[in-house]
């Protein structure tokens, strides 16, 4: 299969599913592929060190499982050792992904301790080595980067040119510093500045942070001048997020529950039964699907006690009958 740079063929502004740990797994991505497909899909991030290690590789390759209906699909990796990044990139290419993304923004303490994720913003020299190593391993497959506007403060003026110098296919800017985590509103003015800095470089810039819906994303793209929009938390409980024809507010509660059960059954079949992750990981989705109506809190509490999809179905069936919900 020829691996042309799919990024160049996207109609702007395009919409991308953000990589989120314990969220954008195979089950979640399949729900989106069916109900409202993004223009580009990202996996959860996996460790480049793990992929470069023969024992660790077995487990992580399971996590990277995807279907053809998710294309174009990008695998995201993290790490701080160029030699392992190169091996991981080569493996991702072998697995048939359309692109590889390097995480340079994760604020997790354990990731930072390894010198990876957002720690790379403090080490531009290593960050650049990592992009070069990824490109070597990736061959024809395009390499992109996801990062933040800075570590403790806005450093876009110095940080972004370092990345641009290595000519990745695309750079996603999450509009907050590592220090801010997700506790403040995303700085879209800084994202707009990033788009200005990158102008003429041939590198696509994606903006990420606080996108409420497609309309909001289109507006932010227009105002900031970015090429694409990446959406993270907005998709929680809303597999229709990227669907231009459907608004979740128009979907009856019974239909939302039906899709939540479908998601739960798929998670159980493809993830928890294969010991990739425990059933408890699915529960963060229940919180999102079950909200915004009378009795939601009580229903959520019951769902949090479940151990499998059969129990989830029984609780929902009972709720629908007792509340006469059609």
C-alpha positions as CSV (number, residue, x, y, z in Angstrom):
1,X,0.0,0.0,0.0
2,X,1.4,3.3,-1.0
3,X,1.6,5.6,2.0
4,X,1.2,9.0,0.5
5,X,0.9,11.9,2.9
6,X,-2.8,11.9,3.6
7,X,-2.5,15.3,5.5
8,X,-2.0,17.0,2.1
9,X,-5.4,15.7,0.8
10,X,-7.6,17.0,3.7
11,X,-10.1,19.7,3.0
12,X,-9.6,22.6,5.4
13,X,-10.5,23.0,8.2
14,X,-10.4,19.3,9.0
15,X,-11.5,17.7,12.3
16,X,-9.3,15.2,14.1
17,X,-9.9,12.9,17.1
18,X,-7.4,13.6,19.9
19,X,-5.4,10.8,21.4
20,X,-6.7,10.3,25.0
21,X,-5.4,7.7,27.4
22,X,-8.1,5.1,28.4
23,X,-10.6,6.9,26.1
24,X,-9.7,6.6,22.4
25,X,-9.3,2.8,22.4
26,X,-10.6,0.5,19.7
27,X,-14.2,0.5,21.0
28,X,-14.5,4.3,21.2
29,X,-13.0,4.7,17.8
30,X,-15.4,2.2,16.3
31,X,-18.3,4.1,17.8
32,X,-17.1,7.2,16.1
33,X,-16.4,5.5,12.8
34,X,-20.0,4.3,12.8
35,X,-21.9,7.3,14.2
36,X,-19.8,10.4,13.2
37,X,-16.4,9.8,11.7
38,X,-13.6,12.4,12.2
39,X,-11.4,13.4,9.2
40,X,-8.4,11.8,11.0
41,X,-8.4,9.3,13.9
42,X,-5.7,9.1,16.5
43,X,-5.0,6.1,18.8
44,X,-4.2,6.4,22.5
45,X,-0.5,7.0,23.1
46,X,1.7,4.0,23.5
47,X,5.3,3.8,24.9
48,X,8.0,3.8,22.2
49,X,10.3,2.1,24.8
50,X,7.6,-0.6,25.2
51,X,7.3,-1.1,21.4
52,X,11.1,-1.3,21.1
53,X,11.1,-4.1,23.7
54,X,10.2,-7.6,22.4
55,X,8.2,-8.5,25.6
56,X,6.4,-5.2,25.9
57,X,5.6,-5.1,22.2
58,X,3.1,-8.0,22.3
59,X,0.8,-6.2,24.7
60,X,1.1,-2.8,23.0
61,X,0.5,-4.1,19.5
62,X,-2.9,-5.4,20.8
63,X,-3.6,-1.9,22.0
64,X,-2.8,-0.6,18.5
65,X,-5.4,-2.8,16.8
66,X,-7.5,-0.9,14.3
67,X,-10.0,-1.5,11.5
68,X,-10.0,-0.2,7.9
69,X,-13.1,2.0,8.7
70,X,-10.9,4.2,10.9
71,X,-8.6,5.5,8.2
72,X,-6.7,7.7,7.9
73,X,-5.5,6.6,11.3
74,X,-2.4,7.9,13.2
75,X,-0.6,6.0,16.0
76,X,0.7,8.2,18.8
77,X,3.8,7.3,20.7
78,X,5.8,8.8,23.5
79,X,9.4,8.4,24.6
80,X,12.7,10.2,25.1
81,X,15.2,7.7,23.4
82,X,15.7,8.4,19.7
83,X,16.9,4.9,19.1
84,X,13.6,3.4,20.5
85,X,11.5,6.1,18.7
86,X,13.0,4.9,15.4
87,X,12.2,1.2,16.1
88,X,8.7,2.2,17.2
89,X,8.1,4.3,14.1
90,X,9.2,1.4,11.9
91,X,6.9,-1.0,13.7
92,X,4.0,1.5,13.3
93,X,4.7,1.7,9.6
94,X,4.7,-2.1,9.4
95,X,1.4,-2.3,11.2
96,X,-0.1,-0.3,8.3
97,X,-0.9,3.0,10.0
98,X,-1.3,6.1,7.8
99,X,0.7,8.4,10.1
100,X,2.8,8.5,13.3
101,X,2.5,11.2,16.0
102,X,5.0,12.0,18.7
103,X,3.6,13.2,22.0
104,X,5.4,16.3,23.3
105,X,2.7,17.6,25.5
106,X,1.6,15.0,28.0
107,X,1.7,16.4,31.6
108,X,1.7,13.0,33.4
109,X,4.4,12.9,36.1
110,X,5.6,9.4,35.1
111,X,5.9,10.4,31.4
112,X,7.8,13.6,32.4
113,X,10.1,11.6,34.6
114,X,11.3,9.7,31.5
115,X,12.1,13.0,29.8
116,X,9.1,12.4,27.4
117,X,5.8,14.2,26.8
118,X,5.9,17.8,27.9
119,X,9.4,17.4,29.3
120,X,10.6,17.6,25.7
121,X,9.6,21.3,25.6
122,X,12.6,21.9,28.0
123,X,14.9,20.0,25.7
124,X,14.5,21.2,22.1
125,X,17.7,19.5,21.0
126,X,16.4,16.1,22.0
127,X,12.9,16.9,20.6
128,X,14.5,17.5,17.2
129,X,16.6,14.4,17.4
130,X,13.4,12.4,18.2
131,X,11.6,13.9,15.1
132,X,14.5,12.9,12.9
133,X,14.7,9.4,14.4
134,X,10.9,9.0,13.9
135,X,11.2,10.1,10.3
136,X,14.0,7.6,9.7
137,X,12.0,4.7,11.1
138,X,8.7,5.8,9.5
139,X,9.9,5.8,5.9
140,X,7.2,7.2,3.7
141,X,4.7,7.5,6.5
142,X,4.2,11.1,7.6
143,X,5.3,12.1,11.1
144,X,3.5,14.7,13.2
145,X,3.8,16.2,16.7
146,X,1.3,17.1,19.4
147,X,2.5,19.6,21.9
148,X,1.5,22.6,24.2
149,X,2.2,26.3,24.1
150,X,5.0,25.9,26.8
151,X,6.0,24.2,30.0
152,X,5.4,26.8,32.8
153,X,4.7,29.8,30.5
154,X,3.9,30.6,26.9
155,X,7.0,29.7,24.9
156,X,5.5,29.4,21.5
157,X,7.9,32.0,19.9
158,X,11.0,29.9,20.8
159,X,9.5,26.4,21.0
160,X,7.6,26.2,17.7
161,X,10.5,27.2,15.4
162,X,12.5,24.3,16.8
163,X,9.8,21.9,15.7
164,X,9.2,23.6,12.4
165,X,12.9,23.3,11.6
166,X,12.5,19.5,11.4
167,X,9.5,19.8,9.0
168,X,7.0,17.4,10.5
169,X,3.8,17.0,8.4
170,X,1.7,18.6,11.0
171,X,1.9,20.1,14.5
172,X,-1.0,20.1,16.9
173,X,-1.0,22.9,19.5
174,X,-2.9,22.3,22.7
175,X,-3.6,25.9,23.9
176,X,-2.4,25.5,27.4
177,X,1.0,25.2,29.2
178,X,1.9,22.0,31.0
179,X,1.5,23.9,34.3
180,X,-2.1,24.9,33.5
181,X,-3.1,21.3,32.7
182,X,-6.8,21.7,31.7
183,X,-7.7,24.1,34.5
184,X,-7.9,27.3,32.5
185,X,-9.5,28.1,29.1
186,X,-7.4,27.3,26.1
187,X,-5.4,30.3,24.8
188,X,-6.6,30.5,21.2
189,X,-4.8,33.8,20.7
190,X,-1.5,31.8,21.2
191,X,-2.7,29.1,18.8
192,X,-3.4,31.9,16.3
193,X,0.1,33.2,16.8
194,X,1.4,29.6,16.2
195,X,-0.4,29.6,12.8
196,X,1.3,32.9,11.9
197,X,4.8,31.6,12.9
198,X,4.2,28.5,10.8
199,X,3.0,30.4,7.7
200,X,4.9,29.4,4.6
201,X,6.7,26.5,6.3
202,X,4.6,23.8,4.6
203,X,3.8,22.4,8.1
204,X,0.1,22.1,8.9
205,X,-1.0,23.6,12.3
206,X,-3.9,22.1,14.3
207,X,-5.6,23.9,17.2
208,X,-6.8,21.9,20.3
209,X,-8.7,23.0,23.3
210,X,-12.3,23.6,24.5
211,X,-14.1,22.8,21.2
212,X,-17.8,22.6,22.0
213,X,-19.2,21.4,18.7
214,X,-18.4,21.5,14.9
215,X,-19.8,25.1,14.6
216,X,-17.5,26.3,17.4
217,X,-14.5,24.4,15.8
218,X,-15.1,26.0,12.4
219,X,-15.3,29.4,14.0
220,X,-12.1,28.9,16.0
221,X,-10.3,27.7,12.8
222,X,-11.4,30.7,10.9
223,X,-10.5,33.2,13.7
224,X,-7.1,31.6,14.4
225,X,-6.0,30.6,10.9
226,X,-5.2,27.0,11.8
227,X,-5.6,24.2,9.2
228,X,-7.4,21.8,11.4
229,X,-9.1,21.3,14.7
230,X,-8.4,18.5,17.2
231,X,-11.2,17.5,19.6
232,X,-10.7,15.7,22.8
233,X,-13.1,15.9,25.7
234,X,-16.0,17.1,23.5
235,X,-16.5,13.5,22.2
236,X,-17.2,12.1,25.7
237,X,-20.7,10.5,25.5
238,X,-21.2,11.9,22.0
239,X,-20.1,9.5,19.2
240,X,-22.1,11.8,16.9
241,X,-19.8,14.8,17.6
242,X,-18.2,14.8,14.1
243,X,-21.5,14.1,12.3
244,X,-22.5,17.2,10.4
245,X,-26.1,16.0,10.2
246,X,-26.8,15.1,13.8
247,X,-26.9,17.2,17.0
248,X,-26.8,15.1,20.2
249,X,-29.5,17.4,21.7
250,X,-31.9,16.0,19.1
251,X,-31.2,12.4,20.0
252,X,-33.8,10.7,22.2
253,X,-32.6,9.4,25.5
254,X,-33.5,5.8,24.6
255,X,-31.2,6.1,21.5
256,X,-28.3,7.5,23.6
257,X,-28.7,4.5,25.9
258,X,-28.8,2.1,23.0
259,X,-25.5,3.4,21.7
260,X,-24.0,3.4,25.2
261,X,-24.9,-0.3,25.5
262,X,-23.5,-1.0,22.0
263,X,-20.2,0.7,23.1
264,X,-20.2,-1.3,26.3
265,X,-20.7,-4.7,24.5
266,X,-17.9,-3.8,22.1
267,X,-15.6,-2.7,24.9
268,X,-16.2,-6.0,26.7
269,X,-15.7,-8.1,23.6
270,X,-12.6,-6.4,22.2
271,X,-10.9,-5.0,25.2
272,X,-11.8,-6.3,28.7
273,X,-12.3,-9.9,27.6
274,X,-8.8,-9.8,25.9
275,X,-7.3,-8.5,29.1
276,X,-6.1,-5.3,27.4
277,X,-8.0,-3.2,30.1
278,X,-10.4,-3.9,32.9
279,X,-14.1,-3.2,32.6
280,X,-13.8,-0.3,35.1
281,X,-12.2,1.8,32.2
282,X,-15.6,1.8,30.4
283,X,-17.2,3.5,33.4
284,X,-15.8,6.9,32.6
285,X,-17.9,6.8,29.5
286,X,-21.1,6.0,31.5
287,X,-20.6,9.4,33.3
288,X,-20.7,11.2,30.0
289,X,-23.5,9.2,28.3
290,X,-25.8,9.5,31.4
291,X,-26.1,13.2,32.1
292,X,-28.4,16.2,31.6
293,X,-31.8,14.6,32.6
294,X,-33.8,13.9,35.7
295,X,-32.5,10.9,37.6
296,X,-29.2,10.9,35.8
297,X,-27.2,11.0,39.0
298,X,-29.0,8.0,40.5
299,X,-28.7,6.0,37.3
300,X,-25.0,6.8,37.0
301,X,-24.4,5.5,40.6
302,X,-26.1,2.2,39.7
303,X,-24.0,1.8,36.5
304,X,-20.8,2.5,38.4
305,X,-21.5,-0.8,40.4
306,X,-21.7,-3.0,37.2
307,X,-19.2,-5.6,36.2
308,X,-20.3,-6.4,32.7
309,X,-22.5,-5.4,29.8
310,X,-25.4,-7.7,30.8
311,X,-25.8,-5.8,34.1
312,X,-25.6,-2.5,32.2
313,X,-28.4,-3.6,29.9
314,X,-30.6,-4.8,32.8
315,X,-30.2,-1.5,34.6
316,X,-31.0,0.6,31.5
317,X,-34.0,-1.6,30.6
318,X,-35.4,-1.2,34.1
319,X,-34.9,2.6,34.0
320,X,-36.7,2.9,30.7
321,X,-39.7,0.9,31.9
322,X,-40.0,2.6,35.2
323,X,-39.8,6.1,33.7
324,X,-41.8,5.2,30.6
325,X,-39.0,6.5,28.3
326,X,-39.6,5.7,24.6
